[in-house]
């Protein structure tokens, strides 16, 4: 069987067992034990390693240079296994064309949740304080003209973002989502409006991100509106970020049977250097809370794909060959939430390779943080040490004289 890539002997969770995975033309061509090696252009030995679909991060911000929050996903994707980065509201109707241009230069997939505020996330907050920016007709027109890019609507609802407009931006976002037949993701934070007001409006299939936020929850961690929303099919998304995740809130919700539908990082310019770091680290926090590995992987693959109707998220024949290979290290891994609470994950997921459409993502060096990102002295020191380490590594010749060959022989 001809294949461009053959991963051999890897451990899969779904289907469960040890299988080979063959890739041809950017899609999964076959899955099974002992697939033929003949005709495979590249064979990768994955014995003893976990093979999953490429991770789908349902809440990220990837419009660098045009927004306060945006980062370049490529320098993180290649070592974190994330092949699909859902941009959650960086762009609104005014700025979507700019995000489209940026996405064209990225190696990963970037579906978009359109911000109900036409200005998007150019600034840190406040995008919905001018209610005229939340133009329903314009947003509908923008979604309709960009169906290949836009997978849903994003609305941030907290007192800094909406000001005196209260719940109205959410109502307008829902009108757009209804008209376009797409889901809506609602960010919750410090009220007013209250979390109850937000949850009561959400429809089955909509997403509430920062579902385990202590800032949003206040004293009522498991409130009736939360339970009601969960039971009617509102999907709970972790959306960690710089302040959107607390272990005690998650643990109380789990005890009440409210299991997150999806685990996302809310990775952006302020959370990249901690406390989030990347999606696998965020996944480890759910493992630390007691969720099984298969559940956590599903929350970062098949479930977000189902939530937005995205390709990928599955290891089935014909699916896009977005793949991640992991070393599952059986070692305690200390993780921290947004409020310095610590827990210990029983295992650590370390990415060994990441493929998009069957192509190995190349290594990319990260850019320096923008000057507006607040960093501790320890973070600055660690970034400086990392730069020094890279400089030292690259300043050392790749191999010694004995490992070279004469490329252009002399002729006498």
Residue pairs with C-beta under 8 A, 6 or more apart in sequence:
1 22
1 29
1 30
1 35
1 36
1 38
1 39
1 40
2 24
2 39
2 40
3 22
3 23
3 24
3 29
3 30
3 35
3 39
3 40
3 41
4 23
4 24
4 25
4 40
4 41
4 42
4 358
5 22
5 23
5 40
5 41
5 42
5 44
5 321
5 355
5 358
6 20
6 21
6 22
6 23
6 35
6 37
6 40
6 42
6 43
6 44
7 20
7 21
7 23
7 44
7 46
7 51
7 323
7 325
8 20
8 35
8 37
8 43
8 44
8 45
8 46
8 47
9 18
9 20
9 45
9 46
9 47
9 48
10 18
10 19
10 20
10 21
10 46
10 47
10 49
10 50
10 51
10 325
11 17
11 18
11 46
11 48
11 49
11 50
11 51
12 18
12 19
12 21
12 31
12 50
12 51
12 52
12 315
13 50
13 52
13 293
13 294
13 297
14 294
14 298
14 302
14 314
14 315
15 31
15 315
17 33
18 33
19 31
19 32
19 33
19 51
20 30
20 31
20 32
20 33
20 34
20 35
21 28
21 30
21 31
21 51
21 315
21 323
22 28
22 29
22 30
22 31
22 35
22 40
23 29
23 321
23 323
23 355
23 358
24 358
25 358
26 320
26 321
26 357
26 358
26 359
27 318
27 319
27 320
27 321
27 357
27 358
28 315
28 316
28 317
28 318
28 319
28 320
28 321
29 317
30 317
31 315
31 316
31 317
37 43
44 325
44 353
46 325
49 325
49 326
49 327
49 328
49 352
50 325
50 326
50 327
50 328
50 349
51 315
51 323
51 324
51 325
51 326
52 81
52 297
52 301
52 315
52 323
52 324
52 326
53 83
53 301
53 302
53 312
53 313
53 314
53 315
53 319
53 322
53 323
53 324
54 81
54 82
54 83
54 84
54 301
54 312
54 322
54 323
54 324
54 354
54 355
54 356
55 80
55 81
55 82
55 83
55 84
55 279
55 280
55 300
55 301
55 324
56 82
56 83
56 84
56 86
56 300
56 301
56 304
56 305
56 310
56 312
56 313
57 82
57 84
57 85
57 86
57 264
57 265
57 267
57 279
57 300
57 304
58 86
58 88
58 185
58 207
58 209
58 237
58 239
58 262
58 264
58 304
58 307
58 308
59 86
59 88
59 185
59 209
59 237
59 239
59 241
59 264
59 265
59 266
60 71
60 73
60 85
60 86
60 87
60 88
60 264
60 265
60 266
60 267
60 268
61 67
61 69
61 70
61 71
61 87
61 88
61 89
61 90
61 121
61 266
61 267
61 268
61 269
62 70
62 71
62 72
62 73
62 85
62 87
62 90
62 102
62 103
62 106
62 110
63 69
63 70
63 87
63 90
63 91
63 95
63 98
63 99
63 102
63 120
63 121
64 70
64 71
64 72
64 102
64 269
64 367
65 102
66 90
66 95
66 98
66 99
66 102
66 122
67 90
67 91
67 120
67 121
67 122
68 121
68 122
68 123
68 124
68 269
68 372
69 90
69 121
69 124
69 268
69 269
69 270
70 90
70 121
70 268
70 269
71 267
71 268
71 269
71 272
72 106
72 366
72 367
73 82
73 85
73 106
73 108
73 110
74 106
74 107
74 108
74 361
74 364
75 364
75 365
75 366
75 367
76 82
76 267
76 272
76 278
76 366
77 83
77 85
77 107
77 108
77 354
77 361
78 354
78 361
78 362
78 363
78 364
79 278
79 351
79 354
79 363
80 278
80 279
80 280
80 351
80 354
81 279
81 280
81 324
81 326
81 349
81 351
81 354
82 108
82 278
82 279
82 354
83 108
83 109
83 312
83 322
83 323
83 324
83 354
83 355
83 356
83 361
84 108
84 109
84 110
84 111
84 304
84 305
84 310
84 312
84 313
84 322
85 108
85 109
85 110
86 110
86 111
86 112
86 113
86 151
86 264
86 304
86 308
86 310
87 99
87 110
87 111
87 112
87 113
88 113
88 154
88 185
88 187
88 209
88 239
88 266
89 113
89 114
89 115
89 120
89 121
89 154
89 155
89 156
89 185
89 187
90 99
90 112
90 115
90 120
90 121
91 98
91 99
91 112
91 114
91 115
91 120
91 121
92 114
92 115
92 116
92 117
92 118
92 119
92 120
92 127
92 133
92 139
93 114
93 118
93 135
93 138
93 139
93 141
93 142
94 118
94 119
94 120
95 118
95 119
95 120
95 122
96 112
96 114
96 120
96 142
96 146
96 149
96 150
99 112
99 120
100 146
100 149
103 110
103 112
103 149
107 356
107 361
107 362
108 356
108 361
109 310
109 311
109 312
109 322
109 356
111 149
111 150
111 151
111 308
111 310
112 146
112 149
112 150
112 151
113 150
113 151
113 152
113 153
113 154
113 185
114 139
114 142
114 143
114 146
114 150
114 152
114 153
114 154
114 176
115 121
115 127
115 153
115 154
115 155
115 156
116 128
116 134
116 139
116 153
116 154
116 155
116 169
116 170
116 172
116 173
116 176
117 127
117 128
117 133
117 134
117 169
118 133
118 134
118 135
118 138
118 139
119 127
119 133
120 127
121 127
125 156
125 158
125 160
125 161
126 160
126 161
126 163
127 133
127 156
127 161
128 134
128 155
128 156
128 161
128 162
128 163
128 165
128 169
129 161
129 162
129 163
129 164
129 165
131 165
131 168
131 169
134 165
134 168
134 169
134 172
134 173
136 172
136 175
136 176
136 179
139 153
139 172
139 173
139 176
140 176
140 179
140 180
142 150
143 150
143 153
143 176
143 180
143 182
144 180
150 182
151 182
151 183
151 308
151 309
151 310
152 177
152 182
152 183
152 184
152 185
152 308
153 173
153 174
153 176
153 177
153 180
153 182
153 183
153 184
153 185
154 173
154 184
154 185
154 187
155 169
155 170
155 173
155 184
155 185
155 186
155 187
156 162
156 169
156 187
156 189
157 167
157 169
157 170
157 186
157 187
157 188
157 189
157 193
157 198
158 187
158 188
158 189
158 190
158 191
158 216
159 189
159 190
159 191
159 192
159 193
160 189
160 190
161 169
161 187
161 189
162 168
162 169
162 193
166 192
166 193
166 197
167 193
167 197
167 198
167 201
170 186
170 193
170 198
170 201
171 201
173 184
173 186
174 184
174 201
174 203
177 183
177 184
177 203
177 206
183 205
183 206
183 207
183 307
183 308
184 202
184 203
184 206
184 207
185 206
185 207
185 208
185 209
185 237
186 198
186 202
186 206
186 207
186 208
186 209
187 209
187 210
187 239
188 195
188 198
188 208
188 209
188 210
188 211
188 213
188 216
189 210
189 213
189 215
189 216
189 243
189 244
190 215
190 216
191 197
191 216
195 216
195 217
195 218
195 223
195 225
195 226
196 223
196 225
198 208
199 208
199 225
199 226
199 228
199 229
199 234
200 225
200 228
200 229
202 208
202 229
202 234
203 233
203 234
204 232
204 233
204 234
205 233
205 234
205 235
205 307
206 234
206 235
207 234
207 235
207 236
207 237
207 261
207 262
207 307
208 229
208 234
208 235
208 236
208 237
209 237
209 238
209 239
209 244
209 264
209 266
210 216
210 237
210 238
210 239
210 241
210 244
210 245
210 266
211 236
211 237
211 238
211 239
211 253
211 258
211 260
212 238
212 244
212 245
212 246
212 249
212 250
212 253
212 260
213 239
213 243
213 244
213 245
213 246
213 249
214 246
214 248
214 249
214 338
214 339
215 243
215 244
216 244
217 223
217 246
217 249
221 248
221 249
221 252
221 253
222 252
222 253
222 256
222 258
226 253
226 258
227 256
227 258
230 236
230 258
235 261
235 262
235 307
236 253
236 258
236 259
236 260
236 261
236 262
237 260
237 261
237 262
237 263
237 264
238 244
238 245
238 250
238 260
238 262
238 263
238 264
238 282
238 286
238 299
239 245
239 264
239 265
239 266
240 264
240 265
240 266
240 271
240 275
240 276
240 282
240 285
240 337
240 338
241 265
241 266
241 268
241 270
241 271
241 276
241 338
242 266
242 268
242 270
242 271
242 275
242 276
242 338
243 338
244 266
244 338
245 282
245 285
245 337
245 338
246 337
246 338
246 339
246 341
247 285
247 288
247 289
247 337
247 341
247 343
248 341
250 260
250 285
250 286
250 289
251 289
253 259
253 260
254 289
254 290
254 291
259 291
259 295
260 286
260 299
261 299
261 303
261 307
262 299
262 300
262 303
262 304
262 307
263 279
263 282
263 283
263 286
263 296
263 299
263 300
264 279
264 282
264 300
264 304
265 271
265 276
265 278
265 279
265 282
266 276
267 276
267 278
267 279
269 369
269 370
269 372
269 373
270 373
270 374
272 369
273 369
273 373
273 375
273 379
273 383
274 379
275 336
275 337
275 338
276 282
279 300
280 349
280 350
280 351
281 335
283 296
283 297
283 299
283 300
283 349
284 333
284 335
284 345
284 347
284 348
284 349
285 335
285 337
285 343
285 345
286 295
286 296
286 299
287 293
287 296
287 345
287 346
287 347
288 333
288 335
288 343
288 344
288 345
288 346
289 343
293 328
293 347
301 312
301 313
301 314
302 313
302 314
303 313
304 310
304 313
305 311
305 312
305 313
305 314
306 313
311 319
311 320
312 319
312 320
312 322
313 319
315 323
320 357
321 355
321 357
321 358
322 355
322 356
322 357
323 353
323 354
323 355
323 358
324 351
324 353
324 354
324 355
325 351
325 352
325 353
325 354
326 349
326 350
326 351
326 352
327 349
327 350
327 351
327 352
328 347
328 348
328 349
328 350
329 347
329 348
329 349
329 350
330 346
330 347
331 347
331 348
332 344
332 345
332 346
333 344
333 345
333 346
333 347
333 348
334 342
334 343
334 344
334 345
335 342
335 343
335 344
335 345
336 342
336 343
337 343
353 360
354 360
354 361
355 361
365 390
368 383
369 375
369 383
375 383
